[in-house]
Amino acid sequence: MSEWTSTADRYLHPSTPPVLSVSPVTLPVPGRPLDLDVRVSAPLTGADLPVILFSHGHGAAYGLSSLDGYLPLAKVWAARGFVVIQPNHLSAPRLKNLVGDRPEAPLFLRSRAEDMVTVLHRLDEIEQAVPQLAGRMDRSKVAVAGHSLGAFTAELLLGARITDLDRNEAVDLLEPRISQGVLIGATGRGGDTFDGFLSAQVPVFRTVDLTTMATPALVVAGDKDDSQHWTTMGPDWHADPYHLAPGPKTLLTVFDGEHLFGGIQGHDSAETTDENPDRVAAVAELTAAYLRTAFDPADNAWQTAQDALTTGEGSFGRIASK
């Protein structure tokens, strides 16, 4: 075993502190057809914990495309000192029989972003429902993260814009309380590039404008994530939020990463086409390290993670920044 491999292996398989996870925490929301359920994960100890709002994707998995998915990310983020809040969006497959006939189905694009804002408004209620969190959240440090359609939700909250085609007006959902983002397998540019074989089903994506997304963010893109249903541009499309949005932005290109990055939705996910537990661990650790340093520049977690996982033979990816 090479010295690099040994170092990486120790980094990816550390002893981690225990975390708590509470679900569902139910928030009644006026005007929403169903109450908003969220999962809350956090370390058992520690104070001044930054908050990550995580938006799930729109995959077909009944449970994983919901508040019950993405455990491989959420448990690591919590262990690294974050409070992770995962809303159950109306687009979750398990809710299809209840809300699938509504006009905004199946994607519920605006509703997904509104769910995240609702969570921010009601952190007091979440704290009361999870008394182990009392006084431990640092509400001045909030990040939004998402995968796939969840990354699109995060893009909107970070300042990207779309056009409401029914009203022919710009939609601006920027949330100023969010100061960092993590976009995993995110939506790229619109226009004529949005030309895949299913693109006509979601014409609003042709209106995506990433040039207004000024909030700092880490963009995670797989170099084999070829979403032909949306675009013929190839995997580079998922890096568009880095290239087209103004800085500061950071790009993590994951080597051999396809759309589920080794299985970030859940352990043994049947949807994963590039199953690789170490790739999942690398994405989890790198994203956690990025946010730790972003919220506390004195914390060298990001540099340490880069040295262990993105340098040398067998590295998991490469980093670019602007």
N, C-alpha and C positions, 0 to 999 in steps of 0.2 A: 504494500500500500504506500503510495507516495505521501510526502509530507503534506501536500495540499489537500489530498483526499482525506487524510486523517483530520486535518484542521476543519475542513468542511463538515465531515461526519460529526465531529464533536459539536459544531455549531448547530447543525440541523436536528440533533437528537439530545438536547440538554435535559437536565432535570428541571422541571418547571413547577412553580408554586401552584397550589390548588386554586381553582376559581369557582365562583358560584354562578348559577344560571337559573333564572326565574321566568316561567312562561306558563300561561299568558298573563301579561299585565294588560288589563282591558280599559280602554279610554273611550267612553261614549263621545261621539262627535256629531253635533247637530248638522243635519243635511246629508251626512254620509249614510249610504244604505245599510251598512253594517258597522258595529262598533270596531274601533281600531285596536287590534291585539298586537302586542310587541313582546319580544324576548329581550331580557336584560342579562348581560354577563359582565362580571367584574372580578378582580382579584379579591381574595378574602380579607386582605389587609392593605393598608396604604391610604393616603389622603391626597387631595389636590389632583385627582385623576382626570385627565382629559377625556372627552366624549367622542366616540365614533358612531355616527348614524350610518347604518349599512342598508343599502337597497338591493334586494334579491333580484335575480334575473327572471326571464320569462320562459324557462325551459319547460319540458313536458312532465318532469318528475313531480308526482303528487305532493310529496312532502318537502323535497329539497328546494323547490322554487317557492319558498315561503319563509316565515320566521323560524322554521325548524331546520333550515338548510345552512350550509356554509360553516358548519362546526369546525372544519380544519383551519379556517381563518379566525373565527370568533374566539375560539378557546386560546389561541396563541396571542391574539391582541389583548385579551383580558389578562392573560398571564404576564404580559409585558407592561401592564399598568394602565390599561384603558377601561372605561365603561363602554361597552358595546351594546347599542340598542338597535334591534332588528324589527322593523314594522312588517306586518303581514299585509301586503298591498292587495287591493281588490282584484288584481290580475293573477293572483295565485291560483294554480289549477284546482285546488281543493274548493275554491269559492265559485267555480264556473257555474254550477247548478243554481246558485243563489243570485248571481248578478250578471251572468253571461249574456242576458238579453238586453242589457242597458245600452244606450246609444254610444257610450264611451268605451264599451268593451271591444276587443279583449285586452287592450294595452293599458287603458286608464292612465294616459300619459300625464295629464295635469293632476289627477288625483294622487298619483304616486309622489309627486313633488310636494303636494299639500300635506300628505301624511308626515313627511319629514319635518315640515314647519310646525305641524300640530305637536309632534314630539317635543320640539324645542320650547313651545309655549307651555308645555305641561310637565316639565321636569319635576316640579314640586310633587305632582300626583304620583309620578313614577317613583320618586324617593319615598313617599309615604307607603306605597305598595311593596317596596323592597327596603324594609327598615335597616338592613345591613349596609345600605348606601348612605344613610343619613349624614349629611355634611361632608361627603367625600368627593363629590364631583366638582371639578373646576370648570364652571360654565363659561369662562372666558376663552377656553381652548376647545373648540368644536371642529371636527372634521366630518366630511361626508365621503363615504366610500360606496362603491357599487360595482357589480359585475354585469356585463352585457346590457340588457335593458335597464338594469339598476345603475350602470355607469352613465347611461343617457340621463336618467333621473338626476344623478349627481352633477352632470354637465350643466343642466338647467339651473341648479341651485348655485353653481359656481359662476354663472353669468352667461352661458351660451343661450342663444335665442332661437326660437322657431316662429313661424307665422301660422296664426289661426286661419285655416283656409276657408272656413265658413264665414268669418268676419273680415278676412283680409287685413288683419292687424297683427303687429308684432307681439309676441308673448315674452315678457321679461319676468322671470321667477327668481332672480338673484336674491340670495339670503345672506345679508351682511353679517349675521352672527357666525357664519361658517367661514373659517379662515384658512382651511386646508382641504385638499381633496385627494382621493386615490381612485383612479379610473382604471378598471380591469376589463380588458376586452371591449373597449368603449366604441361608441358610434363615431364614424368619421364624417367627412364632408358630405354635403348634400349636392344639389345641382345635378348635372348630367352624369356625375360619377356614381350616383345612387341608381344603378341600372341593372341590378341583379334580377333573377327570374321571379322573385317575389316582391320586388320593389313597388310595383303598382298597388299593392295592398296597403301600403303605409305611405301615401304621398306626402304627408307632413314631414317625413325625414328628408325630403328633397329641399326643404326650406332651412335646414340646420345651418346656423351661423356660429362658428366657433371663434371668430375673431373678437368677440366681445367677452370671452371667458378669461377674465384677468386674474381671478383668485389663484394663488399658488396651488400646484397639484403635481402628484406623481402619476404618470401615465404608464400602465403596464400592458405591453403588447406582445403577443406571441408571434414569432417569426414564421410559424406555419398555421396561423389562424386565418384561413382563407374563407371568408364568409360570402360565398358566391351567390347565396340567395339575396344578398343586399347589394353587392357591387362586384364588378369585374376587375377592380383595381388590385386585388390581392391583399396579402397580409398588411401591407403598408397603410391601408385605410384605417386600421385601428390605432396607428400612431399619429393620425391627423390632429387630435387634441393637443399634442406636443408641438407639432410643426406649425399649425395654423393659429393657435391661441397665443396671445402675448405672454411673455415671461412674467414672473419666474415659473418655469416648468422643468420637470425632470422626466426623462424617458428611461424605463427599464424594458429592454427588449429581451424576452425570455427565449432562450435557444430551444428549438423543437417544441415550443409551446403551441398547442392548439387552443380551441376556444374555452376549454375547461381547465387548462393549465395543469394537467396531471390529475385533476379531480378535486378542485376547490369546493365544489358544491356539497360534497359529502363523501365520507369514506365508503369505498366500494360502489360509487355511483355508476349505474349501468349506462348512463349517457356519455361517460368519459371515453374519448377516442384516443387519448394519449396518456393512459394511466401511468403515473409515476409519483409515488409518495414523496420522494426527495424533492421533486419539482414543486409539489404542493407546499412542502415545508419551507423551501427557499422563498417562494412568493409570500408566504405568511410572515417569515422573519424579516425579509427585506421591507415589506410594506410597514410593519410595526416599527422597524428601526428608522425608516424615513420620517414617520410621524413623531417619534420620540425626539429626534433632533430638530425637526421643524418647530415643535412646541418648546423645546429647551435647547438652544444652540450650544450650551455647555455640555450636553450629553453627546458623546462620540459614538452612539449606537449605529448611526448611518454609515460612518466611515468604517467601523469595525465589520459591519455586515457586508459592505462592498468588498473589503479585503478578503473576507472568507469565502464569498459566494460568487463574485463577478471578476475574479482575477485568476490567472494561472490555468493550467491544463484542467479540462473538465468543468470549467466554470458554467454557471447556470444562465448567465446572461451578460449583457453589457449596459453601461450607464451613459447617458448623455444629459447635459444640463444647459439651460440658457436663462 
